[in-house]
Amino acid sequence: MLSKEAERAIRAIARIANPHGNHDAVVATVEEDCLVLLVSHRFVREVWNDPEREDFPNQEPDGYELTIHGRNYFSNKRRRWLRANSGALIASVASIAGAAVGYLLGHFFS
């Protein structure tokens, strides 16, 4: 799981639509250490307009875009939560349904 700051950064990068030329907007919105973390964990990918600039390590990218892992982060997070809590959800619904059926049967037969 990522920190709240990293999650806000993913949302901010997703809102800035054009990956070619959004470098200044992303740098102004997201803190540098958070951006480095997201790039190193492959949630965000650096984008260059000229593919040959990628070979020079000191060149700043033209922009940033979310990878598939970054785009699916929040849906995967919800899926993990649901998988972890599905037993409790089923048990609570079953207990409420059992109480309702018990009340109706008690009311009907009394």
C-alpha positions, 0 to 999 in steps of 0.5 A: 500500500502506498502512503496518502501522499503517493495516492494523491500524487497518482490522482494528480498525474491522472488529472494532468492528461497530456503526458508529452509536455506535462513535466512542469505541471507534475513537478509543481503539483507532486513533491520530488521524492514522491515522484521518484518513489512512484517512478521506482515502483513503476506506477509512473513512467517518464516520457520523452518526445525524442526517444534518443533523449532517453539515453542521456541520464541527465536529461529531464523527461518531457512529461510523466504518465501512469503505467498500467499498474498506476492506473489500476492501483485504486481498483486493485486496492478496492479488490484487496479490501473486498477479498479481505473483508468478504467473510465479514460482509457475508456474515453481517448480511446473513445475521441481519437476514436471520434476525429478520426471518426470526422476527417474521416467523415469531410474529407469524406464529404467535 
